[in-house]
Amino acid sequence: MIKLIGVTKQLKNRIVLDDISVTFEKGKLYLLRGHNGSGKTMLLRLLCDLIAPTRGTVEKPEYSYGVMIETPNFALHETARQNLKFLASIQKKIGMKEIEKCLEEVHLLDEIDNKVKNYSLGMKQRLGFCQAVMENPDVLLLDEPFNALDDEHFHLILQRILGMKKDKTIVIAAHGFDTEKHPVFDQVITLNNGKIHP
């Protein structure tokens, strides 16, 4: 469980998160929605300790995080294999077998030795998702994971997320997700100007 109590984040003279109190539980899928600049990405950054709150408290155990925030950042002149192998070498939790399995699940195994600069936007998006999930983290934080995906791969990634849900806390930021067509979220949190709207 991750619990935010009265969390505010100020950058220079601007408040980007304003008195946020919310709880994220294991086994649940959360949607953060709101227009660009509403605070969605800042909240994801705060959840995984990329930024610290100016005021308020964050209560959570020592979790491992899988993070896909904004545009996935890869070494474009390297292959998918080289990129993911390098990322996996940091924590040393997984090897090539797990990397290949993850790439296969997002339909990229055939592209493993192609340079990322030759990938389409949707392929880079799936590669970004793969790097976020490949080490089986406790918490998964995904910023616009469905951007640039065709229908086939939208459903593929969504089903993969739903399949992992019971063992993880998953928070997705997406501003255009159709929750009526896909009623998959346990809680929808709407942000506007850094505040949670009821």
KOLDREN-725640 format. One record per residue: x, z, y of N, C-alpha, C in turn; chain; residue number from 1. Coordinates in nm, 3 decimals. Atoms other than C-alpha are relative to their C-alpha. Layout:
# residues N
n.x,n.z,n.y,ca.x,ca.z,ca.y,c.x,c.z,c.y,c,k
X,Z,Y,X,Z,Y,X,Z,Y,A,NUM
...
***
This chain:
# residues 198
n.x,n.z,n.y,ca.x,ca.z,ca.y,c.x,c.z,c.y,c,k
0.084,0.000,-0.121,0.000,0.000,0.000,0.087,0.000,0.125,A,1
-0.068,0.002,-0.130,0.116,-0.084,0.351,-0.104,0.042,0.104,A,2
0.095,-0.054,-0.099,-0.050,0.114,0.630,0.062,-0.005,0.139,A,3
-0.042,0.005,-0.140,-0.012,0.034,0.999,-0.093,0.089,0.082,A,4
0.078,-0.095,-0.079,-0.124,0.306,1.239,0.038,-0.014,0.147,A,5
-0.023,0.012,-0.143,-0.155,0.227,1.609,0.125,-0.078,0.038,A,6
-0.125,0.074,-0.020,0.121,-0.033,1.593,-0.012,-0.095,0.119,A,7
-0.012,0.089,-0.115,0.217,-0.206,1.918,0.140,-0.058,0.002,A,8
-0.130,0.064,-0.016,0.497,-0.457,1.966,0.005,-0.069,0.134,A,9
-0.018,0.060,-0.132,0.621,-0.549,2.311,0.130,-0.078,0.002,A,10
-0.118,0.084,-0.018,0.862,-0.836,2.375,0.015,-0.026,0.149,A,11
-0.019,0.004,-0.145,1.003,-0.814,2.728,-0.123,0.062,0.066,A,12
0.116,-0.060,-0.067,0.690,-0.767,2.943,-0.131,-0.037,-0.069,A,13
0.120,0.050,0.066,0.447,-0.913,2.691,-0.030,0.080,-0.126,A,14
0.042,-0.071,0.121,0.250,-0.720,2.431,-0.052,-0.104,-0.099,A,15
0.038,0.102,0.099,0.229,-0.939,2.119,-0.083,0.058,-0.113,A,16
0.089,-0.072,0.091,0.067,-0.679,1.892,-0.047,0.125,0.073,A,17
0.058,-0.102,-0.087,-0.169,-0.429,2.053,-0.084,0.099,-0.080,A,18
0.072,-0.110,0.064,-0.266,-0.102,1.879,-0.066,-0.044,-0.131,A,19
0.049,0.049,0.129,-0.298,-0.248,1.528,-0.004,0.114,-0.101,A,20
0.015,-0.095,0.111,-0.434,-0.017,1.259,-0.069,-0.074,-0.114,A,21
0.055,0.075,0.113,-0.485,-0.184,0.921,0.076,0.040,-0.126,A,22
-0.061,-0.034,0.128,-0.415,-0.121,0.552,-0.003,-0.121,-0.092,A,23
-0.010,0.108,0.098,-0.296,-0.377,0.297,0.027,0.062,-0.137,A,24
-0.010,-0.063,0.132,-0.346,-0.282,-0.068,0.045,-0.099,-0.107,A,25
-0.042,0.081,0.115,-0.197,-0.408,-0.393,-0.123,-0.055,-0.072,A,26
0.110,0.061,0.074,-0.419,-0.648,-0.586,-0.104,-0.066,0.088,A,27
0.095,0.062,-0.093,-0.589,-0.781,-0.274,0.065,-0.115,0.076,A,28
-0.044,0.118,-0.071,-0.565,-1.108,-0.088,-0.059,0.003,0.141,A,29
0.041,-0.014,-0.140,-0.579,-1.096,0.293,0.025,-0.129,0.077,A,30
-0.016,0.114,-0.090,-0.631,-1.371,0.548,0.013,0.052,0.143,A,31
-0.014,-0.022,-0.144,-0.496,-1.336,0.902,-0.039,-0.130,0.068,A,32
0.034,0.124,-0.071,-0.669,-1.584,1.128,-0.010,0.025,0.149,A,33
-0.001,-0.007,-0.145,-0.663,-1.660,1.496,0.074,-0.121,0.053,A,34
-0.064,0.117,-0.058,-0.544,-1.930,1.734,0.151,0.020,0.010,A,35
-0.144,-0.011,-0.021,-0.175,-2.004,1.794,0.028,0.099,0.112,A,36
-0.033,-0.101,-0.100,-0.020,-1.713,1.980,-0.085,0.125,-0.008,A,37
0.089,-0.116,0.012,-0.280,-1.465,1.857,0.070,0.124,-0.056,A,38
-0.074,-0.114,0.055,-0.017,-1.247,1.684,0.016,-0.005,-0.151,A,39
-0.005,0.008,0.147,-0.046,-1.365,1.321,0.144,0.006,-0.052,A,40
-0.138,0.007,0.048,0.321,-1.454,1.274,0.075,0.127,0.033,A,41
-0.066,-0.126,-0.037,0.437,-1.143,1.461,-0.037,0.112,-0.096,A,42
0.042,-0.105,0.094,0.232,-0.926,1.228,0.070,-0.019,-0.135,A,43
-0.074,0.025,0.124,0.390,-1.094,0.924,0.145,0.045,0.014,A,44
-0.139,-0.040,-0.023,0.734,-1.041,1.075,0.016,0.152,-0.003,A,45
-0.004,-0.146,-0.003,0.657,-0.674,1.130,-0.017,0.058,-0.141,A,46
0.025,-0.051,0.135,0.529,-0.627,0.774,0.126,-0.003,-0.087,A,47
-0.120,0.010,0.084,0.862,-0.741,0.625,0.126,0.046,0.074,A,48
-0.112,-0.064,-0.072,1.081,-0.557,0.881,0.092,-0.097,0.074,A,49
-0.079,0.090,-0.085,1.204,-0.866,1.066,-0.003,0.046,0.146,A,50
0.006,-0.067,-0.130,1.087,-0.685,1.378,-0.050,0.142,-0.021,A,51
0.045,-0.140,0.008,1.024,-0.315,1.441,-0.106,0.024,0.107,A,52
0.102,-0.028,-0.101,0.721,-0.174,1.623,0.059,0.072,0.121,A,53
-0.037,-0.072,-0.122,0.761,-0.058,1.982,-0.061,0.140,-0.002,A,54
0.070,-0.128,0.017,0.504,0.215,1.916,-0.081,-0.006,-0.128,A,55
0.080,-0.007,0.121,0.305,0.333,1.617,0.086,0.016,-0.124,A,56
-0.073,-0.024,0.124,0.400,0.388,1.254,-0.044,-0.099,-0.108,A,57
0.026,0.084,0.118,0.427,0.175,0.940,0.035,0.083,-0.122,A,58
-0.021,-0.078,0.121,0.384,0.360,0.611,0.000,-0.094,-0.120,A,59
-0.006,0.086,0.119,0.500,0.181,0.294,0.117,0.045,-0.087,A,60
-0.114,-0.025,0.088,0.721,0.224,-0.013,0.108,-0.106,0.022,A,61
-0.106,0.101,-0.002,1.042,0.026,-0.068,-0.047,-0.120,-0.080,A,62
0.050,0.119,0.067,0.890,-0.311,-0.149,0.103,-0.112,0.005,A,63
-0.071,0.127,-0.012,1.051,-0.645,-0.227,-0.098,-0.102,0.059,A,64
0.085,0.093,-0.074,0.921,-0.931,-0.013,0.034,-0.145,-0.032,A,65
-0.014,0.145,0.001,0.864,-1.300,-0.059,-0.062,-0.050,0.128,A,66
0.044,0.032,-0.136,0.835,-1.455,0.283,0.010,-0.150,0.027,A,67
0.000,0.138,-0.047,0.738,-1.797,0.413,-0.059,0.005,0.140,A,68
0.045,-0.015,-0.139,0.722,-1.773,0.791,0.035,-0.125,0.080,A,69
-0.014,0.122,-0.079,0.667,-2.077,1.011,0.062,-0.110,-0.086,A,70
-0.053,0.113,0.078,0.857,-2.392,0.906,0.112,0.048,-0.091,A,71
-0.109,-0.040,0.090,1.066,-2.327,0.592,0.133,-0.062,0.044,A,72
-0.130,0.042,-0.054,1.433,-2.351,0.691,0.099,-0.019,-0.115,A,73
-0.093,0.030,0.108,1.652,-2.526,0.433,0.120,-0.078,0.052,A,74
-0.115,0.086,-0.029,1.995,-2.689,0.433,-0.040,-0.142,-0.041,A,75
0.064,0.129,0.027,1.859,-3.043,0.462,0.090,-0.097,-0.076,A,76
-0.092,0.092,0.067,2.171,-3.218,0.335,0.037,0.048,-0.140,A,77
-0.018,-0.049,0.138,2.167,-3.008,0.016,-0.125,-0.030,-0.081,A,78
0.115,0.023,0.088,1.940,-3.054,-0.284,-0.085,0.126,-0.012,A,79
0.085,-0.117,0.027,1.652,-2.826,-0.381,0.073,0.098,-0.091,A,80
-0.076,-0.086,0.092,1.869,-2.695,-0.665,0.103,0.083,0.076,A,81
-0.105,-0.071,-0.075,2.154,-2.607,-0.428,-0.060,0.103,0.096,A,82
0.065,-0.093,-0.093,1.921,-2.446,-0.172,-0.050,0.125,-0.072,A,83
0.060,-0.115,0.069,1.735,-2.225,-0.420,0.104,0.081,-0.075,A,84
-0.108,-0.071,0.069,2.048,-2.141,-0.617,0.074,0.092,0.097,A,85
-0.066,-0.082,-0.101,2.213,-2.018,-0.297,-0.087,0.121,0.037,A,86
0.090,-0.110,-0.036,1.906,-1.810,-0.200,-0.009,0.103,-0.112,A,87
0.007,-0.092,0.114,1.887,-1.661,-0.550,0.128,0.080,-0.017,A,88
-0.129,-0.070,0.017,2.256,-1.565,-0.537,0.010,0.124,0.089,A,89
-0.006,-0.115,-0.092,2.186,-1.316,-0.255,-0.041,0.128,-0.071,A,90
0.050,-0.119,0.070,1.979,-1.074,-0.465,0.045,0.007,-0.146,A,91
-0.043,0.008,0.141,2.102,-1.193,-0.807,-0.107,0.052,-0.097,A,92
0.109,-0.043,0.087,1.758,-1.127,-0.961,-0.037,-0.106,-0.103,A,93
0.043,0.109,0.087,1.700,-1.469,-1.115,0.111,-0.103,-0.013,A,94
-0.096,0.107,0.021,1.892,-1.764,-1.251,-0.067,-0.136,0.006,A,95
0.050,0.138,-0.009,1.847,-2.139,-1.285,-0.128,-0.020,-0.080,A,96
0.119,0.014,0.084,1.586,-2.103,-1.559,-0.127,0.034,0.079,A,97
0.116,-0.042,-0.080,1.347,-1.916,-1.327,-0.025,-0.095,0.117,A,98
0.013,0.096,-0.111,1.417,-2.155,-1.039,-0.068,-0.128,-0.048,A,99
0.058,0.123,0.054,1.336,-2.457,-1.256,-0.147,0.019,-0.037,A,100
0.140,-0.029,0.035,1.016,-2.293,-1.383,-0.088,0.001,0.124,A,101
0.076,-0.008,-0.125,0.903,-2.224,-1.026,-0.018,-0.140,0.059,A,102
0.011,0.136,-0.052,0.978,-2.581,-0.917,-0.097,-0.083,-0.082,A,103
0.095,0.072,0.086,0.786,-2.714,-1.215,-0.144,0.036,0.036,A,104
0.135,-0.047,-0.032,0.483,-2.504,-1.116,-0.053,-0.059,0.131,A,105
0.045,0.061,-0.126,0.474,-2.666,-0.770,0.026,-0.151,0.002,A,106
-0.017,0.145,0.017,0.538,-3.018,-0.906,0.122,-0.056,0.075,A,107
-0.122,0.047,-0.067,0.893,-3.046,-0.770,0.121,-0.008,-0.093,A,108
-0.115,-0.002,0.090,1.110,-3.025,-1.082,0.069,-0.137,-0.005,A,109
-0.059,0.134,0.003,1.160,-3.403,-1.084,0.083,-0.030,0.125,A,110
-0.070,0.022,-0.127,1.293,-3.372,-0.726,0.115,0.098,0.020,A,111
-0.093,-0.113,-0.015,1.536,-3.087,-0.795,0.138,-0.043,0.051,A,112
-0.133,0.044,-0.042,1.851,-3.295,-0.736,-0.005,-0.102,0.113,A,113
0.011,0.082,-0.121,1.720,-3.487,-0.436,0.025,0.086,0.124,A,114
-0.027,-0.075,-0.124,1.835,-3.383,-0.089,-0.130,0.030,0.072,A,115
0.123,-0.046,-0.065,1.575,-3.187,0.104,-0.034,-0.087,0.122,A,116
0.027,0.086,-0.117,1.615,-3.421,0.405,-0.088,-0.118,-0.037,A,117
0.082,0.112,0.046,1.441,-3.687,0.193,-0.139,0.043,-0.045,A,118
0.131,-0.052,0.039,1.143,-3.463,0.116,-0.103,-0.029,0.109,A,119
0.110,0.007,-0.096,0.806,-3.522,0.280,-0.030,0.141,0.051,A,120
0.038,-0.131,-0.054,0.656,-3.241,0.489,-0.070,0.086,-0.105,A,121
0.071,-0.074,0.105,0.427,-3.144,0.201,0.093,0.050,-0.109,A,122
-0.099,-0.042,0.100,0.720,-3.132,-0.042,0.082,0.118,0.051,A,123
-0.074,-0.114,-0.059,0.916,-2.907,0.196,-0.086,0.126,0.000,A,124
0.092,-0.113,-0.001,0.609,-2.686,0.219,-0.007,0.064,-0.140,A,125
0.003,-0.052,0.137,0.591,-2.653,-0.160,0.133,0.064,-0.038,A,126
-0.131,-0.061,0.024,0.965,-2.584,-0.172,0.008,0.136,0.068,A,127
0.005,-0.129,-0.071,0.913,-2.310,0.088,-0.081,0.104,-0.076,A,128
0.082,-0.091,0.082,0.639,-2.159,-0.126,0.079,0.046,-0.123,A,129
-0.079,-0.032,0.118,0.867,-2.175,-0.429,0.106,0.107,0.030,A,130
-0.103,-0.100,-0.032,1.147,-1.984,-0.255,-0.061,0.137,0.030,A,131
0.066,-0.128,-0.030,0.896,-1.718,-0.146,-0.040,0.074,-0.128,A,132
0.055,-0.065,0.120,0.761,-1.653,-0.496,0.098,0.010,-0.116,A,133
-0.083,0.016,0.121,1.054,-1.730,-0.727,0.059,0.131,-0.052,A,134
-0.057,-0.127,0.046,1.189,-1.372,-0.739,-0.106,0.105,-0.032,A,135
0.111,-0.087,0.038,0.846,-1.224,-0.818,-0.007,0.126,0.087,A,136
-0.001,-0.116,-0.092,0.824,-1.000,-0.507,-0.126,0.086,-0.011,A,137
0.117,-0.090,-0.003,0.590,-0.702,-0.464,-0.101,-0.047,0.104,A,138
0.084,0.040,-0.113,0.457,-0.837,-0.134,0.030,-0.145,0.034,A,139
-0.015,0.140,-0.033,0.397,-1.201,-0.049,-0.063,-0.025,0.137,A,140
0.045,0.025,-0.137,0.371,-1.301,0.318,0.016,-0.149,0.029,A,141
-0.002,0.146,-0.011,0.277,-1.665,0.376,-0.062,-0.044,0.131,A,142
0.045,0.048,-0.130,0.249,-1.828,0.717,-0.036,-0.149,-0.013,A,143
0.050,0.137,0.009,0.035,-2.145,0.705,0.053,-0.072,-0.126,A,144
-0.057,0.060,0.122,0.124,-2.219,0.338,-0.067,-0.130,-0.042,A,145
0.073,0.121,0.041,-0.133,-2.500,0.312,0.021,-0.119,0.094,A,146
-0.028,0.109,-0.095,-0.005,-2.707,0.605,0.060,-0.120,-0.071,A,147
-0.056,0.127,0.048,0.064,-3.073,0.519,-0.019,-0.024,-0.149,A,148
0.024,0.021,0.142,-0.062,-3.038,0.161,-0.122,-0.090,-0.021,A,149
0.118,0.078,0.037,-0.292,-3.298,0.007,-0.092,0.087,-0.085,A,150
0.099,-0.081,0.072,-0.601,-3.181,-0.183,0.053,0.053,-0.132,A,151
-0.054,-0.041,0.130,-0.424,-3.172,-0.518,0.091,0.120,0.013,A,152
-0.099,-0.108,-0.013,-0.142,-2.952,-0.397,-0.056,0.121,0.075,A,153
0.071,-0.114,-0.058,-0.369,-2.738,-0.179,-0.059,0.086,-0.111,A,154
0.063,-0.076,0.109,-0.563,-2.640,-0.492,0.105,0.058,-0.095,A,155
-0.108,-0.050,0.085,-0.241,-2.603,-0.693,0.058,0.129,0.056,A,156
-0.060,-0.119,-0.063,-0.089,-2.356,-0.445,-0.103,0.114,0.007,A,157
0.103,-0.105,-0.007,-0.420,-2.171,-0.397,-0.019,0.067,-0.136,A,158
0.017,-0.057,0.135,-0.461,-2.125,-0.774,0.122,0.084,-0.039,A,159
-0.123,-0.078,0.028,-0.099,-2.008,-0.801,-0.006,0.135,0.071,A,160
0.014,-0.125,-0.076,-0.165,-1.748,-0.530,-0.101,0.092,-0.069,A,161
0.104,-0.081,0.065,-0.485,-1.629,-0.701,0.049,0.055,-0.133,A,162
-0.054,-0.046,0.128,-0.300,-1.604,-1.032,0.097,0.115,0.013,A,163
-0.097,-0.109,-0.023,-0.044,-1.366,-0.879,-0.063,0.123,0.062,A,164
0.060,-0.100,-0.088,-0.291,-1.155,-0.685,-0.002,0.141,-0.059,A,165
0.023,-0.134,0.056,-0.348,-0.867,-0.926,0.125,0.089,0.004,A,166
-0.124,-0.077,0.003,0.019,-0.761,-0.923,0.066,0.017,0.136,A,167
-0.068,0.003,-0.129,0.092,-0.805,-0.554,-0.093,0.031,0.116,A,168
0.071,0.001,-0.128,-0.011,-0.749,-0.196,0.031,-0.136,0.064,A,169
-0.021,0.134,-0.053,-0.063,-1.098,-0.050,-0.072,-0.015,0.134,A,170
0.055,0.022,-0.133,-0.114,-1.171,0.319,0.031,-0.143,0.043,A,171
-0.015,0.140,-0.042,-0.174,-1.528,0.436,-0.048,-0.014,0.144,A,172
0.041,0.033,-0.136,-0.180,-1.637,0.799,-0.037,-0.148,0.002,A,173
0.045,0.140,-0.007,-0.383,-1.955,0.849,-0.113,-0.008,0.100,A,174
0.103,0.004,-0.105,-0.590,-2.062,1.147,-0.115,-0.093,-0.036,A,175
0.108,0.096,0.027,-0.793,-2.344,0.989,-0.057,0.008,-0.139,A,176
0.046,-0.011,0.140,-0.874,-2.213,0.641,-0.152,0.013,-0.005,A,177
0.146,-0.001,0.014,-1.236,-2.279,0.536,-0.041,0.107,-0.101,A,178
0.033,-0.112,0.089,-1.344,-1.941,0.398,-0.138,-0.015,-0.065,A,179
0.130,0.024,0.064,-1.698,-2.065,0.325,0.017,-0.091,-0.121,A,180
-0.026,0.092,0.112,-1.571,-2.347,0.106,0.084,0.067,-0.108,A,181
-0.089,-0.070,0.095,-1.307,-2.123,-0.055,-0.007,0.150,0.027,A,182
0.015,-0.144,-0.028,-1.434,-1.761,-0.051,0.088,0.086,-0.092,A,183
-0.095,-0.062,0.092,-1.121,-1.620,-0.214,0.062,0.129,0.055,A,184
-0.070,-0.112,-0.062,-1.012,-1.348,0.031,-0.079,0.130,-0.013,A,185
0.063,-0.132,0.005,-1.082,-0.977,-0.012,-0.030,0.051,0.140,A,186
0.023,-0.042,-0.139,-1.054,-0.924,0.363,0.054,-0.105,0.095,A,187
-0.041,0.092,-0.104,-1.037,-1.154,0.664,0.022,0.081,0.128,A,188
-0.037,-0.073,-0.120,-0.859,-1.010,0.968,0.019,-0.100,0.114,A,189
-0.008,0.093,-0.112,-0.913,-1.190,1.298,0.080,0.062,0.113,A,190
-0.084,-0.047,-0.111,-0.647,-1.155,1.567,-0.027,-0.085,0.124,A,191
0.015,0.069,-0.127,-0.689,-1.244,1.932,0.081,0.075,0.105,A,192
-0.088,-0.063,-0.099,-0.421,-1.175,2.193,0.062,0.130,-0.051,A,193
-0.071,-0.115,0.058,-0.248,-0.934,1.958,-0.089,0.115,-0.044,A,194
0.094,-0.106,0.041,-0.562,-0.728,1.889,-0.080,-0.045,-0.121,A,195
0.092,0.029,0.110,-0.774,-0.705,1.575,-0.142,0.002,0.055,A,196
0.141,0.006,-0.041,-1.129,-0.818,1.643,-0.090,0.030,-0.117,A,197
0.089,-0.037,0.111,-1.408,-0.667,1.434,-0.083,-0.120,-0.046,A,198
***
